[in-house]
Structure formats: structure tokens, C-alpha cells
Amino acid sequence: MTGRKVAFYYAWSRPGEIDAPLSVIENRFPALFESRRILYPHFEELSDPASFDQGIAGFLDRILKKNFVDFVAQAGAQTGHPVLEVERDGGDGRHRPLDGGLLETIDTLIVISFDSLRTRQQASAAEVDAIRSFLAIPGNLVFVCPHHDVGEAAGLSDADRKKLQLAQFLHHGDRAIPPQQGFGGFARSLLAGLGVPVENRFGLHPAAEPDGSPAPLEIDVALDRLRLLAGVTSFNLHPHLPHLERRGDAVAKMEVLARQFIDPTAAPHPFTQDGRSTFDALLQSKRGVFAGDLLVGDATLWSSLAGGADSLRRLWTNVVRRELRA
């Protein structure tokens, strides 16, 4: 038992997500019935409408949150404390911000910023201050985890928008993803408030080995001061992963701890046109930026359902068993 105390913060508005109109396919989660239709015969065990909500709420509860069950169980067993799971705006109507009442009880915070951009989730000034105070304590760690932003086409003509979105759709190859689907507004606002703005750009298709396992990461071992990636060889094969683009002061304050290779056989993507073969998959605050440590990675780092589970479990272990930084 490590004694670490972990919180898993879902930075979404549950009402804002589940009330998205099904007549609009973009910028929302799928409903459970849509997932069953697109991915048949997967999820047929969830087909009974009397037992399972077939709307977006059913997808959140029965598919999306199931991704994180293994991490929550493993971290609870290794720390001796149950992982605290909190929804920013839950189904009970309560708003649960990141504040001292939550943060003073933990030393490890994982922010799952799976909030649709459509819902405009923003970290308040009080929340930014609370996280800054949390990071002022040596040994505390915050992982901020958005997901992809696929098909963003602001300022383009209709013809150019369609061209761009089709290219991105063909690149990632996931028929369940609409032309435009963006997540992570809360993560962006929190990071910007902390003075380290990062954009979760695109949905890039990761490379795999011939046996179907995730391709090895490109890790800067010299930067891994907490040894979070000790024994970690790969992340996962989720079909659309973001490039974590540092902006402004983040270029000087955040360093790239790991890069993931892009599938060279995937359809062309604007990001790869200049010859890029990797994307920035894990960022870490440089020594001295905070007394604690801030990391930025994809939300699927905590999922066991997209491949690479053995390597990810090592990451999870390293996070909860980390030592205080010298």
C-alpha cells in the first residue's frame, strides 16, 4: 500500500452532454443505441431498453466510464484508499468544482476533460487558484487529460471545411466519429489559467506493430525525473489521439516526455504533410515551474480497452507509487 490518495475528476456537465439533440451528429457523444448500431454485434448485451438507457446517458455510463474501471480498481488496491470519482456537474444537479474541499483530501488528481466543447466548460479563477495552491505542495501531482479535437475548421469556406474533415475522417478510420467532434474545453482553460496553454489538436491514428500491439513510444528518459515511464513501452491504439501542442509560455515551461508514432499506412493527414511521424503524447512541467508536478496526456491513458493494457498498468503503478521529488 502506498498511501497515495487519488481523485478522478470528470470535467463534464452530465446534463449538458446527455441533453444534446440527437438530430445533430456533430460535437456530442453517441447514444447507446447508435453505438450498438454502428459497432454491431458489440454491446448487444446492452440492447434491452428496459434495463439500459439507450440514449447518451447510457453511453456515458455503460461504455465510456467502463474504460476507467480497471484503473480505479488497481489504484484503490495499490494505495489502500478508494479512488474518489467526481463529476463536475452530475445527474443530481450538483456542481462540484475543483476546490479545497476536494483537493485537501488527495495528493494525486487526474482530470478527465472528456467535456464536449459545445458545453463550454471553463475552469473558474477560483479553480485555477486552487490547483495552483495544490501544485505548490511538493509531491502533489496533477494529470490534465483532454481527448481529441477532430474536424475543427474555423474560418474555412464550406468546401475547404468538407475537404479537411473528410481527410481527417479517412485518416483515423473510425466510422463512429462524426466530421467534427471536439473535447477538452475545461482542460484548455485550466492549463491556460496556470500559464501553460496547451491545445489538444486533431485525432491522429497511432502506429501498431506487426502483431497488432501498440508501437513503442519515443521517450525522453533523461526528463523522467519521477520515473513515471519506467518499464512503460507504449500507450494504446485508440484510433484518434491528440497532438498536445504547447502554446505561448508552455513552450518554455512544459517539456515533451513522450512521443507516439503515427500509423504510416493511414490515409494522409494535414499534420503529416511536412513529414512528421510522431505527435507529442505526454507533457511534463519543467523542474521549478511548480513545487509539485503537472502532466498533460490523453484521457485514454487511463483506459484498459484500447490495447497496450500491460504497459498502461505499469504507468498507473508508477503514478501511485512515485516517490517525493528530491
BALOBA-1460 file (C-alpha; in Angstrom, 3 decimals):
// residues 326
<rec num="1" residu="m" x="0.000" y="0.000" z="0.000"/>
<rec num="2" residu="t" x="1.411" y="3.375" z="-0.993"/>
<rec num="3" residu="g" x="-0.994" y="5.557" z="0.960"/>
<rec num="4" residu="r" x="-1.449" y="7.857" z="-2.026"/>
<rec num="5" residu="k" x="-4.903" y="9.426" z="-2.313"/>
<rec num="6" residu="v" x="-6.237" y="9.765" z="-5.839"/>
<rec num="7" residu="a" x="-9.193" y="11.659" z="-7.306"/>
<rec num="8" residu="f" x="-10.607" y="11.098" z="-10.786"/>
<rec num="9" residu="y" x="-12.424" y="14.261" z="-11.925"/>
<rec num="10" residu="y" x="-14.809" y="14.015" z="-14.889"/>
<rec num="11" residu="a" x="-14.854" y="17.619" z="-16.091"/>
<rec num="12" residu="w" x="-18.139" y="17.382" z="-17.925"/>
<rec num="13" residu="s" x="-21.627" y="18.643" z="-17.404"/>
<rec num="14" residu="r" x="-23.649" y="15.464" z="-17.421"/>
<rec num="15" residu="p" x="-26.914" y="17.315" z="-18.203"/>
<rec num="16" residu="g" x="-25.163" y="19.273" z="-20.950"/>
<rec num="17" residu="e" x="-23.887" y="16.070" z="-22.544"/>
<rec num="18" residu="i" x="-26.972" y="13.879" z="-22.309"/>
<rec num="19" residu="d" x="-29.327" y="16.625" z="-23.496"/>
<rec num="20" residu="a" x="-27.508" y="17.153" z="-26.809"/>
<rec num="21" residu="p" x="-30.007" y="16.886" z="-29.697"/>
<rec num="22" residu="l" x="-29.728" y="13.549" z="-31.490"/>
<rec num="23" residu="s" x="-30.711" y="15.280" z="-34.732"/>
<rec num="24" residu="v" x="-27.235" y="16.878" z="-34.827"/>
<rec num="25" residu="i" x="-24.459" y="14.311" z="-35.297"/>
<rec num="26" residu="e" x="-21.514" y="16.623" z="-34.578"/>
<rec num="27" residu="n" x="-19.934" y="17.689" z="-31.295"/>
<rec num="28" residu="r" x="-21.670" y="15.246" z="-28.989"/>
<rec num="29" residu="f" x="-21.256" y="11.758" z="-27.615"/>
<rec num="30" residu="p" x="-23.147" y="8.986" z="-29.408"/>
<rec num="31" residu="a" x="-26.249" y="7.491" z="-27.868"/>
<rec num="32" residu="l" x="-26.008" y="3.897" z="-26.701"/>
<rec num="33" residu="f" x="-28.324" y="2.744" z="-29.479"/>
<rec num="34" residu="e" x="-26.082" y="4.443" z="-32.075"/>
<rec num="35" residu="s" x="-23.014" y="2.668" z="-30.745"/>
<rec num="36" residu="r" x="-24.851" y="-0.649" z="-30.883"/>
<rec num="37" residu="r" x="-25.945" y="0.022" z="-34.469"/>
<rec num="38" residu="i" x="-22.537" y="1.149" z="-35.750"/>
<rec num="39" residu="l" x="-20.486" y="-1.452" z="-33.888"/>
<rec num="40" residu="y" x="-22.823" y="-4.455" z="-34.086"/>
<rec num="41" residu="p" x="-22.506" y="-7.131" z="-32.696"/>
<rec num="42" residu="h" x="-20.580" y="-5.367" z="-29.915"/>
<rec num="43" residu="f" x="-22.667" y="-4.182" z="-26.972"/>
<rec num="44" residu="e" x="-25.640" y="-6.417" z="-27.745"/>
<rec num="45" residu="e" x="-25.658" y="-7.282" z="-24.051"/>
<rec num="46" residu="l" x="-26.867" y="-3.689" z="-23.590"/>
<rec num="47" residu="s" x="-29.779" y="-3.941" z="-26.041"/>
<rec num="48" residu="d" x="-32.673" y="-4.224" z="-23.587"/>
<rec num="49" residu="p" x="-34.226" y="-0.735" z="-23.297"/>
<rec num="50" residu="a" x="-35.989" y="-1.745" z="-20.096"/>
<rec num="51" residu="s" x="-32.615" y="-2.318" z="-18.428"/>
<rec num="52" residu="f" x="-30.285" y="0.099" z="-20.222"/>
<rec num="53" residu="d" x="-30.824" y="3.727" z="-21.170"/>
<rec num="54" residu="q" x="-30.403" y="3.776" z="-24.953"/>
<rec num="55" residu="g" x="-29.569" y="7.483" z="-25.057"/>
<rec num="56" residu="i" x="-26.357" y="9.417" z="-24.440"/>
<rec num="57" residu="a" x="-26.610" y="8.760" z="-20.699"/>
<rec num="58" residu="g" x="-26.460" y="5.046" z="-21.454"/>
<rec num="59" residu="f" x="-23.306" y="5.557" z="-23.491"/>
<rec num="60" residu="l" x="-21.620" y="7.557" z="-20.720"/>
<rec num="61" residu="d" x="-22.430" y="5.029" z="-18.018"/>
<rec num="62" residu="r" x="-22.266" y="1.715" z="-19.864"/>
<rec num="63" residu="i" x="-19.428" y="2.344" z="-22.344"/>
<rec num="64" residu="l" x="-17.335" y="5.448" z="-21.657"/>
<rec num="65" residu="k" x="-16.947" y="5.203" z="-17.883"/>
<rec num="66" residu="k" x="-16.297" y="1.449" z="-18.187"/>
<rec num="67" residu="n" x="-12.985" y="2.390" z="-19.822"/>
<rec num="68" residu="f" x="-11.693" y="3.569" z="-16.457"/>
<rec num="69" residu="v" x="-12.928" y="0.781" z="-14.191"/>
<rec num="70" residu="d" x="-9.632" y="-1.131" z="-14.238"/>
<rec num="71" residu="f" x="-7.540" y="1.893" z="-13.294"/>
<rec num="72" residu="v" x="-9.876" y="2.801" z="-10.449"/>
<rec num="73" residu="a" x="-9.732" y="-0.761" z="-9.104"/>
<rec num="74" residu="q" x="-5.949" y="-1.080" z="-9.462"/>
<rec num="75" residu="a" x="-5.193" y="2.306" z="-7.914"/>
<rec num="76" residu="g" x="-7.516" y="1.617" z="-4.998"/>
<rec num="77" residu="a" x="-5.841" y="-1.719" z="-4.318"/>
<rec num="78" residu="q" x="-2.318" y="-0.299" z="-4.568"/>
<rec num="79" residu="t" x="-2.926" y="2.772" z="-2.426"/>
<rec num="80" residu="g" x="-5.227" y="1.301" z="0.193"/>
<rec num="81" residu="h" x="-7.690" y="4.136" z="-0.451"/>
<rec num="82" residu="p" x="-10.681" y="4.081" z="-2.800"/>
<rec num="83" residu="v" x="-10.269" y="6.391" z="-5.791"/>
<rec num="84" residu="l" x="-12.575" y="9.359" z="-5.432"/>
<rec num="85" residu="e" x="-14.666" y="9.769" z="-8.619"/>
<rec num="86" residu="v" x="-16.326" y="13.145" z="-9.111"/>
<rec num="87" residu="e" x="-18.474" y="14.544" z="-11.939"/>
<rec num="88" residu="r" x="-18.248" y="18.310" z="-12.373"/>
<rec num="89" residu="d" x="-21.992" y="18.590" z="-12.996"/>
<rec num="90" residu="g" x="-23.699" y="15.337" z="-12.135"/>
<rec num="91" residu="g" x="-27.141" y="13.966" z="-12.698"/>
<rec num="92" residu="d" x="-28.215" y="15.089" z="-9.220"/>
<rec num="93" residu="g" x="-27.982" y="18.753" z="-10.209"/>
<rec num="94" residu="r" x="-24.974" y="19.490" z="-8.007"/>
<rec num="95" residu="h" x="-21.998" y="21.480" z="-9.278"/>
<rec num="96" residu="r" x="-18.695" y="20.159" z="-7.903"/>
<rec num="97" residu="p" x="-15.819" y="22.481" z="-8.748"/>
<rec num="98" residu="l" x="-12.171" y="21.769" z="-8.103"/>
<rec num="99" residu="d" x="-11.797" y="23.415" z="-4.722"/>
<rec num="100" residu="g" x="-10.104" y="22.990" z="-1.398"/>
<rec num="101" residu="g" x="-12.798" y="20.682" z="-0.117"/>
<rec num="102" residu="l" x="-11.734" y="18.115" z="-2.699"/>
<rec num="103" residu="l" x="-8.060" y="18.906" z="-3.135"/>
<rec num="104" residu="e" x="-7.089" y="18.942" z="0.531"/>
<rec num="105" residu="t" x="-8.029" y="15.252" z="0.797"/>
<rec num="106" residu="i" x="-5.766" y="13.985" z="-2.017"/>
<rec num="107" residu="d" x="-2.240" y="14.185" z="-3.430"/>
<rec num="108" residu="t" x="-2.951" y="12.921" z="-6.959"/>
<rec num="109" residu="l" x="-5.554" y="14.493" z="-9.247"/>
<rec num="110" residu="i" x="-6.478" y="13.146" z="-12.679"/>
<rec num="111" residu="v" x="-8.693" y="15.499" z="-14.666"/>
<rec num="112" residu="i" x="-10.588" y="13.642" z="-17.396"/>
<rec num="113" residu="s" x="-11.550" y="16.514" z="-19.675"/>
<rec num="114" residu="f" x="-13.964" y="14.495" z="-21.781"/>
<rec num="115" residu="d" x="-16.264" y="17.515" z="-21.943"/>
<rec num="116" residu="s" x="-17.702" y="18.419" z="-25.328"/>
<rec num="117" residu="l" x="-16.572" y="21.849" z="-26.492"/>
<rec num="118" residu="r" x="-20.222" y="22.534" z="-27.219"/>
<rec num="119" residu="t" x="-20.937" y="22.635" z="-23.461"/>
<rec num="120" residu="r" x="-18.359" y="25.398" z="-22.828"/>
<rec num="121" residu="q" x="-16.846" y="24.020" z="-19.625"/>
<rec num="122" residu="q" x="-14.357" y="26.539" z="-18.235"/>
<rec num="123" residu="a" x="-12.187" y="26.482" z="-15.138"/>
<rec num="124" residu="s" x="-13.056" y="29.435" z="-12.925"/>
<rec num="125" residu="a" x="-10.432" y="31.764" z="-11.476"/>
<rec num="126" residu="a" x="-11.061" y="30.175" z="-8.074"/>
<rec num="127" residu="e" x="-10.427" y="26.703" z="-9.508"/>
<rec num="128" residu="v" x="-7.202" y="27.815" z="-11.175"/>
<rec num="129" residu="d" x="-6.061" y="29.300" z="-7.867"/>
<rec num="130" residu="a" x="-6.974" y="26.093" z="-6.045"/>
<rec num="131" residu="i" x="-4.939" y="23.971" z="-8.482"/>
<rec num="132" residu="r" x="-2.040" y="26.399" z="-8.280"/>
<rec num="133" residu="s" x="-2.093" y="26.049" z="-4.481"/>
<rec num="134" residu="f" x="-2.288" y="22.271" z="-4.807"/>
<rec num="135" residu="l" x="0.745" y="22.290" z="-7.104"/>
<rec num="136" residu="a" x="2.630" y="24.446" z="-4.601"/>
<rec num="137" residu="i" x="2.944" y="21.346" z="-2.386"/>
<rec num="138" residu="p" x="5.936" y="19.103" z="-3.225"/>
<rec num="139" residu="g" x="4.848" y="15.573" z="-4.069"/>
<rec num="140" residu="n" x="1.420" y="16.552" z="-5.349"/>
<rec num="141" residu="l" x="0.681" y="15.607" z="-8.937"/>
<rec num="142" residu="v" x="-1.950" y="16.741" z="-11.435"/>
<rec num="143" residu="f" x="-2.635" y="14.945" z="-14.707"/>
<rec num="144" residu="v" x="-4.768" y="17.055" z="-17.076"/>
<rec num="145" residu="c" x="-6.235" y="14.841" z="-19.787"/>
<rec num="146" residu="p" x="-8.285" y="16.104" z="-22.716"/>
<rec num="147" residu="h" x="-9.152" y="13.915" z="-25.685"/>
<rec num="148" residu="h" x="-9.216" y="14.683" z="-29.398"/>
<rec num="149" residu="d" x="-10.440" y="17.717" z="-31.315"/>
<rec num="150" residu="v" x="-11.392" y="16.249" z="-34.685"/>
<rec num="151" residu="g" x="-12.558" y="18.329" z="-37.641"/>
<rec num="152" residu="e" x="-12.018" y="21.823" z="-36.230"/>
<rec num="153" residu="a" x="-12.378" y="24.115" z="-39.259"/>
<rec num="154" residu="a" x="-12.955" y="27.658" z="-38.003"/>
<rec num="155" residu="g" x="-12.551" y="30.282" z="-40.695"/>
<rec num="156" residu="l" x="-12.614" y="27.873" z="-43.629"/>
<rec num="157" residu="s" x="-15.025" y="28.007" z="-46.519"/>
<rec num="158" residu="d" x="-17.651" y="25.284" z="-46.666"/>
<rec num="159" residu="a" x="-15.753" y="23.491" z="-49.435"/>
<rec num="160" residu="d" x="-12.442" y="23.633" z="-47.558"/>
<rec num="161" residu="r" x="-14.139" y="22.518" z="-44.340"/>
<rec num="162" residu="k" x="-15.569" y="19.433" z="-46.015"/>
<rec num="163" residu="k" x="-12.209" y="18.621" z="-47.590"/>
<rec num="164" residu="l" x="-10.373" y="18.928" z="-44.286"/>
<rec num="165" residu="q" x="-12.912" y="16.956" z="-42.308"/>
<rec num="166" residu="l" x="-13.020" y="14.157" z="-44.868"/>
<rec num="167" residu="a" x="-9.221" y="13.885" z="-44.812"/>
<rec num="168" residu="q" x="-9.214" y="13.636" z="-41.019"/>
<rec num="169" residu="f" x="-12.070" y="11.116" z="-41.043"/>
<rec num="170" residu="l" x="-10.281" y="8.884" z="-43.550"/>
<rec num="171" residu="h" x="-7.064" y="9.152" z="-41.536"/>
<rec num="172" residu="h" x="-8.427" y="7.903" z="-38.209"/>
<rec num="173" residu="g" x="-10.859" y="5.495" z="-39.848"/>
<rec num="174" residu="d" x="-13.391" y="5.348" z="-37.005"/>
<rec num="175" residu="r" x="-16.869" y="5.330" z="-38.514"/>
<rec num="176" residu="a" x="-18.398" y="6.162" z="-35.134"/>
<rec num="177" residu="i" x="-16.789" y="9.627" z="-35.142"/>
<rec num="178" residu="p" x="-18.692" y="12.429" z="-36.914"/>
<rec num="179" residu="p" x="-16.967" y="15.034" z="-39.130"/>
<rec num="180" residu="q" x="-16.433" y="17.325" z="-36.146"/>
<rec num="181" residu="q" x="-16.120" y="16.290" z="-32.520"/>
<rec num="182" residu="g" x="-14.117" y="18.293" z="-30.018"/>
<rec num="183" residu="f" x="-13.413" y="17.691" z="-26.344"/>
<rec num="184" residu="g" x="-11.306" y="19.287" z="-23.642"/>
<rec num="185" residu="g" x="-12.512" y="22.849" z="-23.114"/>
<rec num="186" residu="f" x="-12.073" y="22.525" z="-19.363"/>
<rec num="187" residu="a" x="-8.514" y="21.248" z="-19.764"/>
<rec num="188" residu="r" x="-7.614" y="24.077" z="-22.128"/>
<rec num="189" residu="s" x="-8.982" y="26.737" z="-19.798"/>
<rec num="190" residu="l" x="-7.297" y="25.231" z="-16.718"/>
<rec num="191" residu="l" x="-3.907" y="24.983" z="-18.418"/>
<rec num="192" residu="a" x="-4.198" y="28.489" z="-19.834"/>
<rec num="193" residu="g" x="-5.080" y="29.789" z="-16.364"/>
<rec num="194" residu="l" x="-1.983" y="28.100" z="-14.945"/>
<rec num="195" residu="g" x="0.137" y="29.910" z="-17.541"/>
<rec num="196" residu="v" x="0.887" y="26.802" z="-19.635"/>
<rec num="197" residu="p" x="-1.620" y="26.816" z="-22.526"/>
<rec num="198" residu="v" x="-1.869" y="23.534" z="-24.430"/>
<rec num="199" residu="e" x="-4.198" y="22.662" z="-27.315"/>
<rec num="200" residu="n" x="-5.352" y="19.074" z="-27.915"/>
<rec num="201" residu="r" x="-5.165" y="19.091" z="-31.705"/>
<rec num="202" residu="f" x="-6.533" y="16.575" z="-34.195"/>
<rec num="203" residu="g" x="-7.273" y="12.886" z="-33.837"/>
<rec num="204" residu="l" x="-4.206" y="11.044" z="-35.085"/>
<rec num="205" residu="h" x="-4.122" y="7.315" z="-35.772"/>
<rec num="206" residu="p" x="-1.310" y="5.653" z="-33.791"/>
<rec num="207" residu="a" x="1.127" y="3.141" z="-35.261"/>
<rec num="208" residu="a" x="0.975" y="-0.562" z="-34.423"/>
<rec num="209" residu="e" x="3.489" y="-3.391" z="-34.513"/>
<rec num="210" residu="p" x="3.040" y="-6.293" z="-36.977"/>
<rec num="211" residu="d" x="1.452" y="-8.356" z="-34.193"/>
<rec num="212" residu="g" x="-1.172" y="-5.652" z="-33.622"/>
<rec num="213" residu="s" x="0.275" y="-4.271" z="-30.388"/>
<rec num="214" residu="p" x="0.949" y="-0.532" z="-29.969"/>
<rec num="215" residu="a" x="4.232" y="0.665" z="-31.439"/>
<rec num="216" residu="p" x="6.892" y="1.636" z="-28.874"/>
<rec num="217" residu="l" x="6.942" y="5.183" z="-27.585"/>
<rec num="218" residu="e" x="9.764" y="7.635" z="-28.137"/>
<rec num="219" residu="i" x="10.597" y="8.507" z="-24.505"/>
<rec num="220" residu="d" x="12.996" y="11.170" z="-23.270"/>
<rec num="221" residu="v" x="14.301" y="9.100" z="-20.359"/>
<rec num="222" residu="a" x="16.540" y="11.912" z="-19.093"/>
<rec num="223" residu="l" x="13.457" y="14.056" z="-18.380"/>
<rec num="224" residu="d" x="11.541" y="11.370" z="-16.495"/>
<rec num="225" residu="r" x="12.503" y="12.561" z="-13.026"/>
<rec num="226" residu="l" x="9.552" y="10.822" z="-11.324"/>
<rec num="227" residu="r" x="10.186" y="7.603" z="-13.290"/>
<rec num="228" residu="l" x="6.577" y="7.570" z="-14.372"/>
<rec num="229" residu="l" x="7.576" y="5.822" z="-17.596"/>
<rec num="230" residu="a" x="9.939" y="3.271" z="-16.044"/>
<rec num="231" residu="g" x="9.014" y="-0.031" z="-17.657"/>
<rec num="232" residu="v" x="6.426" y="1.663" z="-19.873"/>
<rec num="233" residu="t" x="6.928" y="0.816" z="-23.543"/>
<rec num="234" residu="s" x="3.732" y="2.046" z="-25.202"/>
<rec num="235" residu="f" x="0.411" y="3.756" z="-24.611"/>
<rec num="236" residu="n" x="-2.586" y="2.489" z="-26.587"/>
<rec num="237" residu="l" x="-4.185" y="2.154" z="-30.006"/>
<rec num="238" residu="h" x="-7.190" y="4.382" z="-29.590"/>
<rec num="239" residu="p" x="-7.800" y="5.385" z="-33.235"/>
<rec num="240" residu="h" x="-7.840" y="9.150" z="-32.731"/>
<rec num="241" residu="l" x="-5.306" y="10.634" z="-30.336"/>
<rec num="242" residu="p" x="-4.409" y="14.326" z="-29.939"/>
<rec num="243" residu="h" x="-1.145" y="16.098" z="-30.564"/>
<rec num="244" residu="l" x="-0.615" y="18.144" z="-27.393"/>
<rec num="245" residu="e" x="0.531" y="21.433" z="-28.849"/>
<rec num="246" residu="r" x="2.271" y="23.794" z="-26.455"/>
<rec num="247" residu="r" x="1.365" y="27.440" z="-26.904"/>
<rec num="248" residu="g" x="2.890" y="30.644" z="-25.561"/>
<rec num="249" residu="d" x="4.677" y="30.215" z="-22.229"/>
<rec num="250" residu="a" x="4.023" y="26.471" z="-22.294"/>
<rec num="251" residu="v" x="6.839" y="26.090" z="-24.820"/>
<rec num="252" residu="a" x="9.324" y="27.168" z="-22.147"/>
<rec num="253" residu="k" x="7.551" y="25.682" z="-19.136"/>
<rec num="254" residu="m" x="6.404" y="22.277" z="-20.399"/>
<rec num="255" residu="e" x="8.643" y="19.571" z="-21.870"/>
<rec num="256" residu="v" x="7.782" y="16.607" z="-24.080"/>
<rec num="257" residu="l" x="8.223" y="13.442" z="-22.083"/>
<rec num="258" residu="a" x="6.901" y="11.009" z="-24.705"/>
<rec num="259" residu="r" x="6.020" y="10.995" z="-28.383"/>
<rec num="260" residu="q" x="3.851" y="8.425" z="-30.114"/>
<rec num="261" residu="f" x="4.321" y="7.295" z="-33.706"/>
<rec num="262" residu="i" x="1.621" y="7.883" z="-36.308"/>
<rec num="263" residu="d" x="0.472" y="4.973" z="-38.442"/>
<rec num="264" residu="p" x="2.420" y="5.374" z="-41.712"/>
<rec num="265" residu="t" x="-0.202" y="3.341" z="-43.589"/>
<rec num="266" residu="a" x="-3.093" y="5.607" z="-42.552"/>
<rec num="267" residu="a" x="-4.607" y="7.998" z="-45.057"/>
<rec num="268" residu="p" x="-2.794" y="11.354" z="-45.320"/>
<rec num="269" residu="h" x="-3.485" y="13.934" z="-42.639"/>
<rec num="270" residu="p" x="-2.613" y="17.659" z="-42.724"/>
<rec num="271" residu="f" x="-0.397" y="17.141" z="-39.665"/>
<rec num="272" residu="t" x="1.823" y="14.665" z="-41.516"/>
<rec num="273" residu="q" x="2.201" y="16.614" z="-44.752"/>
<rec num="274" residu="d" x="5.524" y="18.109" z="-43.665"/>
<rec num="275" residu="g" x="6.930" y="14.666" z="-42.878"/>
<rec num="276" residu="r" x="6.073" y="14.451" z="-39.173"/>
<rec num="277" residu="s" x="5.903" y="10.860" z="-37.993"/>
<rec num="278" residu="t" x="5.176" y="11.413" z="-34.290"/>
<rec num="279" residu="f" x="2.913" y="13.507" z="-32.111"/>
<rec num="280" residu="d" x="3.535" y="14.877" z="-28.615"/>
<rec num="281" residu="a" x="1.686" y="12.421" z="-26.377"/>
<rec num="282" residu="l" x="2.816" y="13.308" z="-22.848"/>
<rec num="283" residu="l" x="3.950" y="16.661" z="-21.489"/>
<rec num="284" residu="q" x="5.502" y="17.442" z="-18.107"/>
<rec num="285" residu="s" x="6.124" y="20.717" z="-16.310"/>
<rec num="286" residu="k" x="9.802" y="21.594" z="-16.187"/>
<rec num="287" residu="r" x="11.632" y="21.469" z="-12.898"/>
<rec num="288" residu="g" x="10.890" y="24.578" z="-10.837"/>
<rec num="289" residu="v" x="7.715" y="25.644" z="-12.627"/>
<rec num="290" residu="f" x="5.665" y="24.200" z="-9.764"/>
<rec num="291" residu="a" x="6.716" y="22.603" z="-6.493"/>
<rec num="292" residu="g" x="4.519" y="19.682" z="-7.442"/>
<rec num="293" residu="d" x="4.234" y="18.212" z="-10.911"/>
<rec num="294" residu="l" x="1.832" y="18.865" z="-13.779"/>
<rec num="295" residu="l" x="1.437" y="16.430" z="-16.668"/>
<rec num="296" residu="v" x="-0.739" y="16.568" z="-19.766"/>
<rec num="297" residu="g" x="-1.749" y="13.432" z="-21.631"/>
<rec num="298" residu="d" x="-4.726" y="11.932" z="-23.405"/>
<rec num="299" residu="a" x="-7.737" y="10.745" z="-21.409"/>
<rec num="300" residu="t" x="-7.257" y="7.226" z="-22.789"/>
<rec num="301" residu="l" x="-4.026" y="6.830" z="-20.784"/>
<rec num="302" residu="w" x="-6.352" y="5.572" z="-18.039"/>
<rec num="303" residu="s" x="-8.302" y="3.187" z="-20.271"/>
<rec num="304" residu="s" x="-7.699" y="-0.544" z="-20.493"/>
<rec num="305" residu="l" x="-9.863" y="-1.097" z="-23.570"/>
<rec num="306" residu="a" x="-7.779" y="0.250" z="-26.472"/>
<rec num="307" residu="g" x="-4.730" y="-2.015" z="-26.364"/>
<rec num="308" residu="g" x="-1.417" y="-1.802" z="-24.545"/>
<rec num="309" residu="a" x="-3.027" y="-2.577" z="-21.184"/>
<rec num="310" residu="d" x="0.060" y="-4.214" z="-19.641"/>
<rec num="311" residu="s" x="2.210" y="-1.171" z="-20.350"/>
<rec num="312" residu="l" x="-0.502" y="1.223" z="-19.185"/>
<rec num="313" residu="r" x="-0.850" y="-0.711" z="-15.936"/>
<rec num="314" residu="r" x="2.839" y="-0.079" z="-15.336"/>
<rec num="315" residu="l" x="2.216" y="3.646" z="-15.839"/>
<rec num="316" residu="w" x="-0.660" y="3.541" z="-13.361"/>
<rec num="317" residu="t" x="1.541" y="1.741" z="-10.840"/>
<rec num="318" residu="n" x="4.338" y="4.268" z="-11.265"/>
<rec num="319" residu="v" x="1.914" y="7.157" z="-10.701"/>
<rec num="320" residu="v" x="0.595" y="5.868" z="-7.382"/>
<rec num="321" residu="r" x="3.944" y="4.512" z="-6.181"/>
<rec num="322" residu="r" x="6.028" y="7.549" z="-7.088"/>
<rec num="323" residu="e" x="8.409" y="8.974" z="-4.510"/>
<rec num="324" residu="l" x="8.584" y="12.571" z="-3.411"/>
<rec num="325" residu="r" x="10.793" y="14.576" z="-5.749"/>
<rec num="326" residu="a" x="14.223" y="15.434" z="-4.387"/>
